[in-house]
Amino acid sequence: MRTPSAKGQVVLVTGAANGIGAAAAELAIARGHRVLLTDVDEKAVLARAGELGPRATGLVLDIRSTEDWSRAFDVAEAAFGAVDVLVNNAGITHTGHARDLSPQQHRDIVEINLLGTINGVCTAVERMTARGRGHIINVCSMTAFLPLPGYATYCGTKYGVRAFHHSVAIEERDGPLDFTIIHPPSTRTDMLAREMADPACAITFAEKSYAPERIARAVVDAIAGKPVEVVFPPLAGRVQRIAGVFPRLMRRVIPLAEARGRRQREGLLSAPRHRT
């Protein structure tokens, strides 16, 4: 672990009550940054921030609300100073095939994963450009490259986040901001536990899942390194990124991966720790 600096940067993290966001906030503080943890779950995010000491504070934030976004930047500035880094991490999914989800479930995924991210980026671009510096980190997904059964709308939003992110980065190329997008694979969070309960999401278990702390390390490393794009795992992720542009190949390969995931999921469910 690095020795904390005297000051560090001011970091705003969404979806910080648990999972990747919570792990990223904790590591950022350990490296000397000051962090505003935000989440739609007010009780959980305030408790998490309280555990992290004086370099952390918590705030309820519904990323669908532009008013909430403005308030979050104001609160961060009042507590620590102007936001240097935005970590857009919050997201949801409703499991199941597209035909089985309700219109409201499809809308939830789009409004939070895509429109919520857009709200945050646009707020950050305005605030950070006005002060002459800033870094926007969008935590996206490897599903931004891969069409996966059981995740149609989720994948659609992640494709959209990646396209939006890179488009804005190009638009702002002559400005003072840095842009990073990070694509985690399956990660061991509460979302993964819900996916375990739905056979439609079997493909999630075709490959190794990662601890949120591993993804958090990439997020916090990016604050200093400012990479343009990060995929996981580093080598296999690059292969998946290339393969995802060939629809005919995906229609052949993805069902094989889904079958493997189904076997893996069944094995996990039959393991002693999953027995009731």
C-alpha positions as CSV (number, residue, x, y, z in Angstrom):
1,M,0.0,0.0,0.0
2,R,1.3,3.4,-0.9
3,T,1.9,6.0,1.8
4,P,-1.0,8.6,1.8
5,S,0.0,12.0,0.4
6,A,-0.6,15.1,2.5
7,K,-3.6,16.2,0.3
8,G,-4.3,14.0,-2.6
9,Q,-7.3,14.7,-4.9
10,V,-11.0,15.0,-4.4
11,V,-12.8,12.0,-5.8
12,L,-16.6,11.5,-6.3
13,V,-17.6,7.9,-6.5
14,T,-21.1,6.7,-7.4
15,G,-22.5,3.3,-6.4
16,A,-20.2,3.5,-3.4
17,A,-22.3,1.7,-0.7
18,N,-20.9,-1.6,-1.7
19,G,-19.1,-3.6,-4.4
20,I,-16.6,-1.9,-6.8
21,G,-17.6,1.6,-5.7
22,A,-17.0,0.9,-2.0
23,A,-13.7,-0.8,-2.7
24,A,-12.6,2.0,-4.9
25,A,-13.5,4.6,-2.3
26,E,-11.6,2.7,0.4
27,L,-8.4,2.3,-1.7
28,A,-8.5,5.9,-2.9
29,I,-8.6,7.1,0.7
30,A,-5.7,4.7,1.6
31,R,-3.7,6.4,-1.2
32,G,-4.3,9.9,0.3
33,H,-7.4,11.1,-1.7
34,R,-10.5,12.6,-0.2
35,V,-13.7,10.9,-1.3
36,L,-17.4,11.7,-1.5
37,L,-19.2,8.4,-1.5
38,T,-22.6,8.5,-3.1
39,D,-25.4,6.0,-3.6
40,V,-29.1,5.8,-3.9
41,D,-29.1,3.8,-0.6
42,E,-28.6,6.7,1.8
43,K,-28.3,4.6,5.0
44,A,-25.8,2.2,3.5
45,V,-23.6,4.9,1.9
46,L,-23.5,7.1,5.1
47,A,-22.5,4.0,7.1
48,R,-19.8,3.1,4.7
49,A,-18.4,6.6,4.6
50,G,-18.5,6.7,8.4
51,E,-16.2,3.6,8.5
52,L,-13.6,5.3,6.4
53,G,-12.7,8.3,8.6
54,P,-12.3,12.0,8.0
55,R,-11.2,11.8,4.4
56,A,-14.6,10.4,3.5
57,T,-18.1,11.7,3.5
58,G,-21.3,10.2,2.2
59,L,-24.4,11.5,0.3
60,V,-27.5,10.1,-1.2
61,L,-27.4,10.5,-5.0
62,D,-30.0,9.3,-7.5
63,I,-27.9,9.5,-10.7
64,R,-31.1,9.9,-12.8
65,S,-31.5,13.4,-11.2
66,T,-29.6,16.3,-12.6
67,E,-30.4,18.2,-9.5
68,D,-28.9,15.5,-7.3
69,W,-25.7,15.6,-9.5
70,S,-25.3,19.4,-9.0
71,R,-25.9,19.0,-5.3
72,A,-23.2,16.2,-5.1
73,F,-20.6,18.4,-6.7
74,D,-21.6,21.2,-4.3
75,V,-21.4,19.0,-1.2
76,A,-18.0,17.6,-2.3
77,E,-16.6,21.1,-2.8
78,A,-17.9,22.2,0.6
79,A,-16.4,19.2,2.4
80,F,-13.1,18.9,0.5
81,G,-12.7,21.3,-2.4
82,A,-13.7,21.1,-6.0
83,V,-14.0,17.6,-7.5
84,D,-10.9,16.5,-9.4
85,V,-12.0,13.0,-10.3
86,L,-15.5,11.6,-11.1
87,V,-15.8,7.8,-10.9
88,N,-19.1,6.9,-12.6
89,N,-19.6,3.4,-11.2
90,A,-23.3,3.0,-10.3
91,G,-25.4,0.6,-12.4
92,I,-28.1,-2.1,-12.2
93,T,-29.5,-5.0,-14.1
94,H,-32.7,-6.9,-14.1
95,T,-32.0,-10.5,-15.0
96,G,-33.7,-12.5,-17.7
97,H,-34.3,-12.6,-21.4
98,A,-35.5,-9.4,-23.1
99,R,-39.0,-10.8,-23.8
100,D,-39.5,-11.7,-20.1
101,L,-38.6,-8.2,-18.7
102,S,-41.4,-5.7,-18.2
103,P,-41.2,-2.3,-20.0
104,Q,-40.4,-0.7,-16.7
105,Q,-37.5,-3.0,-16.1
106,H,-36.0,-2.2,-19.5
107,R,-36.6,1.5,-18.7
108,D,-34.9,1.2,-15.3
109,I,-31.7,-0.3,-16.8
110,V,-31.5,2.4,-19.5
111,E,-32.3,5.3,-17.2
112,I,-29.7,4.3,-14.6
113,N,-26.9,2.8,-16.6
114,L,-27.0,5.1,-19.6
115,L,-28.9,8.3,-18.8
116,G,-27.5,8.4,-15.3
117,T,-24.0,8.1,-16.6
118,I,-24.7,10.8,-19.2
119,N,-26.0,13.1,-16.4
120,G,-22.8,12.6,-14.4
121,V,-20.5,13.2,-17.3
122,C,-22.3,16.3,-18.5
123,T,-22.3,17.8,-15.0
124,A,-18.6,17.0,-14.6
125,V,-17.6,18.4,-18.0
126,E,-19.3,21.7,-17.1
127,R,-17.9,21.9,-13.6
128,M,-14.4,20.7,-14.4
129,T,-13.9,22.7,-17.6
130,A,-14.9,25.9,-15.7
131,R,-12.0,25.3,-13.3
132,G,-9.5,24.2,-15.9
133,R,-8.9,20.5,-15.0
134,G,-10.5,17.2,-14.1
135,H,-10.6,13.5,-14.9
136,I,-13.8,11.5,-15.7
137,I,-13.6,7.7,-15.1
138,N,-16.5,5.7,-16.4
139,V,-16.7,2.1,-15.0
140,C,-18.4,0.3,-17.9
141,S,-18.4,-3.5,-18.6
142,M,-16.9,-6.1,-21.0
143,T,-20.4,-6.4,-22.2
144,A,-19.8,-3.2,-24.1
145,F,-18.1,-5.5,-26.6
146,L,-20.1,-8.7,-26.3
147,P,-23.7,-9.5,-26.9
148,L,-24.8,-11.8,-24.1
149,P,-28.1,-13.8,-23.7
150,G,-29.9,-12.8,-20.6
151,Y,-28.4,-9.3,-20.6
152,A,-29.8,-7.7,-23.8
153,T,-30.8,-4.3,-22.4
154,Y,-27.8,-4.2,-20.0
155,C,-25.4,-4.9,-22.9
156,G,-27.2,-2.2,-24.9
157,T,-26.6,0.4,-22.2
158,K,-23.0,-0.6,-21.9
159,Y,-22.5,-0.4,-25.6
160,G,-24.1,3.1,-25.3
161,V,-21.9,4.2,-22.4
162,R,-18.7,3.3,-24.3
163,A,-19.8,5.1,-27.5
164,F,-20.9,8.1,-25.4
165,H,-17.7,8.2,-23.4
166,H,-15.4,8.1,-26.4
167,S,-17.5,10.6,-28.3
168,V,-17.4,13.1,-25.5
169,A,-13.7,12.6,-25.1
170,I,-13.2,13.4,-28.7
171,E,-15.4,16.4,-28.5
172,E,-13.4,17.7,-25.5
173,R,-10.0,16.8,-26.9
174,D,-8.8,20.4,-26.9
175,G,-10.1,21.0,-23.3
176,P,-8.5,20.4,-19.9
177,L,-10.1,17.1,-19.1
178,D,-8.9,13.5,-19.1
179,F,-11.2,10.6,-19.8
180,T,-10.8,6.9,-18.8
181,I,-13.2,4.0,-19.4
182,I,-12.8,0.7,-17.5
183,H,-14.4,-2.6,-18.5
184,P,-14.8,-5.1,-15.6
185,P,-15.8,-8.7,-16.3
186,S,-18.0,-10.7,-14.0
187,T,-17.4,-9.3,-10.5
188,R,-18.3,-10.9,-7.2
189,T,-20.9,-8.4,-6.0
190,D,-24.5,-8.5,-4.9
191,M,-25.5,-8.4,-8.6
192,L,-23.6,-11.6,-9.2
193,A,-25.5,-13.3,-6.4
194,R,-28.8,-12.3,-8.0
195,E,-27.6,-13.6,-11.4
196,M,-26.8,-17.0,-9.8
197,A,-30.5,-17.4,-9.0
198,D,-31.6,-16.9,-12.7
199,P,-30.8,-19.7,-15.2
200,A,-31.1,-17.1,-18.0
201,C,-27.8,-15.5,-16.8
202,A,-25.8,-18.7,-17.0
203,I,-23.3,-17.2,-19.4
204,T,-22.0,-15.1,-16.5
205,F,-20.4,-18.2,-15.0
206,A,-18.5,-19.3,-18.1
207,E,-15.4,-17.3,-17.1
208,K,-13.6,-16.5,-13.9
209,S,-15.2,-13.8,-11.7
210,Y,-13.1,-11.1,-10.0
211,A,-13.2,-9.6,-6.5
212,P,-14.3,-6.0,-6.5
213,E,-11.0,-5.0,-4.9
214,R,-9.2,-6.1,-8.1
215,I,-11.4,-3.8,-10.2
216,A,-11.0,-1.1,-7.6
217,R,-7.3,-1.2,-7.9
218,A,-7.5,-0.5,-11.7
219,V,-9.9,2.4,-11.0
220,V,-7.6,4.0,-8.4
221,D,-4.5,3.3,-10.5
222,A,-6.2,5.2,-13.3
223,I,-6.4,8.3,-11.2
224,A,-2.6,8.6,-11.6
225,G,-2.0,6.8,-14.9
226,K,-5.0,8.2,-16.8
227,P,-5.2,5.3,-19.4
228,V,-7.7,5.8,-22.2
229,E,-9.3,2.3,-21.8
230,V,-8.8,-0.7,-19.6
231,V,-10.2,-4.2,-20.3
232,F,-10.2,-7.4,-18.1
233,P,-8.5,-9.7,-18.1
234,P,-5.8,-7.8,-20.0
235,L,-5.1,-10.4,-22.7
236,A,-8.4,-12.2,-23.0
237,G,-10.2,-8.9,-22.7
238,R,-8.4,-7.6,-25.8
239,V,-9.4,-10.8,-27.7
240,Q,-13.0,-10.4,-26.7
241,R,-13.0,-6.7,-27.7
242,I,-11.9,-7.7,-31.2
243,A,-14.2,-10.7,-31.5
244,G,-17.2,-8.7,-30.5
245,V,-17.2,-6.8,-33.8
246,F,-18.1,-9.9,-35.8
247,P,-21.8,-10.8,-35.3
248,R,-21.7,-14.1,-37.2
249,L,-18.8,-15.2,-35.0
250,M,-20.6,-14.2,-31.9
251,R,-23.7,-16.2,-32.9
252,R,-21.5,-19.3,-33.0
253,V,-19.3,-18.7,-30.0
254,I,-21.6,-17.2,-27.4
255,P,-23.9,-20.3,-27.3
256,L,-20.9,-22.5,-26.6
257,A,-19.9,-20.1,-23.8
258,E,-23.4,-20.1,-22.5
259,A,-23.4,-23.9,-22.3
260,R,-20.2,-23.8,-20.4
261,G,-21.6,-21.2,-18.0
262,R,-24.6,-23.4,-17.4
263,R,-22.4,-26.3,-16.4
264,Q,-20.3,-24.1,-14.2
265,R,-23.4,-22.6,-12.6
266,E,-24.9,-26.0,-11.9
267,G,-21.7,-27.1,-10.2
268,L,-21.7,-24.0,-8.0
269,L,-25.3,-24.5,-7.0
270,S,-24.6,-28.1,-6.1
271,A,-21.5,-27.2,-4.0
272,P,-22.1,-27.5,-0.2
273,R,-22.1,-23.7,0.4
274,H,-25.1,-23.3,-1.9
275,R,-27.2,-26.1,-0.5
276,T,-30.2,-25.2,1.7
